[in-house]
Amino acid sequence: MPPATLLLFLIATASAALAHLLWGRRWIQLPIFWMAALAGCLIAYALGLRAPLELPTPAGVPVLEVVLGAWILLIVASRLRV
């Protein structure tokens, strides 16, 4: 598995777990949060979003932008009634 893919999965999993800890009420929300976090990570990575800061990009993944993308979609997913 390429390092970028593994890093994206790890960021999505950590973000989804933290979001479920903060906003989750039922176990069914955990996979929904994980899919939302992964979608946010992939969208930010695929669009090549970059902040004007010179931050390190391990495995070519802009970590700050990917985490922000994940949390934007996690906030949207948390507001849905599931």
VENLINUR-V646537 format. One record per pair of residues at least 6 apart in sequence whose C-alpha atoms are under 7 Angstrom apart, sorted by the first residue. I is the first residue (numbers start at 1). J is the second residue. Records with the same first field share a line. If there is no record, write none. Layout:
I=J, J
This chain:
3=59
4=59, 60, 61
8=41
9=38
11=67
12=34, 37, 38, 41, 70
13=34
15=37
16=30, 33, 34, 37
20=30, 33
23=78
29=82
33=74, 77
36=70, 73, 74, 77
37=70, 71, 73, 74
38=70
40=69, 70, 73
41=66, 67, 69, 70
44=65, 66, 69
45=61, 66
49=65
50=62, 65
51=65
57=63
